[in-house]
């Protein structure tokens, strides 16, 4: 086994009950709970027809334009896993298409994230299997390697370890470290509850924004 060309196991995964809890939370609230410091980048967008992405990460570090190790990851990932590929953000060649997505869905995976391009966009968009990617191209991939499975990767500065919690919705993608996921989700749930109450006040015609005036006064703003 050599560095740059190896397949490793996932030592531990974020628990299924925590994944279920996290899937009920807006990604924006999870981001808020992490002090808005982490994100998969604005380029990563949902390519499927709609639906939340949630599950533990199986990571792939691929050579740009090559999907050999992505095929291997799809074969060894467990039901509920999210295969996350660092393809360097390169959009020259698509790393997946509808056949690979169908294979992943048939194996019970929770979704695929490609920091790179996809193809067969219409077919993927017509389905509900979660796929996030940075772009689309008709040019297919090579299958020569090298690459690595289940090593630490980074997408636009967001570090992802195998087994970390991956969440995605229409606002984008975020990864939560496995050791911090429970605390982050609890904080995000509290934030979501507070925003739900705020929305209820708005709909009742109340003004829940007294903090604006208080902040302006604290900052010495004149004319308030």
Secondary structure in CASP SS format (residue, H / E / C, confidence):
PFRMAT SS
TARGET T0000
AUTHOR 0000-0000-0000
METHOD secondary structure of the structure
MODEL  1
X C 1.00
X E 1.00
X C 1.00
X C 1.00
X E 1.00
X E 1.00
X E 1.00
X C 1.00
X C 1.00
X C 1.00
X C 1.00
X C 1.00
X C 1.00
X C 1.00
X C 1.00
X H 1.00
X H 1.00
X H 1.00
X H 1.00
X H 1.00
X H 1.00
X H 1.00
X C 1.00
X C 1.00
X C 1.00
X C 1.00
X H 1.00
X H 1.00
X H 1.00
X H 1.00
X H 1.00
X H 1.00
X H 1.00
X C 1.00
X C 1.00
X C 1.00
X C 1.00
X C 1.00
X C 1.00
X C 1.00
X C 1.00
X C 1.00
X C 1.00
X C 1.00
X E 1.00
X E 1.00
X C 1.00
X C 1.00
X C 1.00
X C 1.00
X C 1.00
X C 1.00
X E 1.00
X E 1.00
X E 1.00
X E 1.00
X E 1.00
X E 1.00
X E 1.00
X E 1.00
X E 1.00
X E 1.00
X C 1.00
X C 1.00
X C 1.00
X E 1.00
X C 1.00
X H 1.00
X H 1.00
X H 1.00
X H 1.00
X H 1.00
X H 1.00
X H 1.00
X H 1.00
X H 1.00
X C 1.00
X C 1.00
X C 1.00
X C 1.00
X C 1.00
X E 1.00
X E 1.00
X E 1.00
X E 1.00
X E 1.00
X C 1.00
X C 1.00
X C 1.00
X C 1.00
X C 1.00
X C 1.00
X C 1.00
X E 1.00
X E 1.00
X E 1.00
X C 1.00
X H 1.00
X H 1.00
X H 1.00
X H 1.00
X H 1.00
X H 1.00
X H 1.00
X H 1.00
X H 1.00
X C 1.00
X C 1.00
X C 1.00
X C 1.00
X E 1.00
X E 1.00
X E 1.00
X E 1.00
X E 1.00
X E 1.00
X E 1.00
X E 1.00
X C 1.00
X C 1.00
X H 1.00
X H 1.00
X H 1.00
X H 1.00
X H 1.00
X H 1.00
X C 1.00
X C 1.00
X C 1.00
X C 1.00
X E 1.00
X E 1.00
X E 1.00
X E 1.00
X E 1.00
X E 1.00
X C 1.00
X C 1.00
X C 1.00
X C 1.00
X C 1.00
X E 1.00
X C 1.00
X C 1.00
X C 1.00
X C 1.00
X E 1.00
X E 1.00
X E 1.00
X C 1.00
X C 1.00
X C 1.00
X E 1.00
X E 1.00
X E 1.00
X C 1.00
X C 1.00
X E 1.00
X E 1.00
X E 1.00
X C 1.00
X C 1.00
X C 1.00
X C 1.00
X E 1.00
X E 1.00
X E 1.00
X E 1.00
X E 1.00
X C 1.00
X C 1.00
X E 1.00
X E 1.00
X E 1.00
X E 1.00
X E 1.00
X C 1.00
X C 1.00
X C 1.00
X C 1.00
X H 1.00
X H 1.00
X H 1.00
X H 1.00
X H 1.00
X H 1.00
X H 1.00
X H 1.00
X H 1.00
X H 1.00
X H 1.00
X H 1.00
X H 1.00
X H 1.00
X H 1.00
X H 1.00
X H 1.00
X H 1.00
X H 1.00
X H 1.00
X H 1.00
X H 1.00
X H 1.00
X C 1.00
X C 1.00
X C 1.00
X C 1.00
X C 1.00
X C 1.00
X H 1.00
X H 1.00
X H 1.00
X H 1.00
X H 1.00
X H 1.00
X H 1.00
X H 1.00
X H 1.00
X C 1.00
X C 1.00
X C 1.00
X C 1.00
X C 1.00
X C 1.00
END
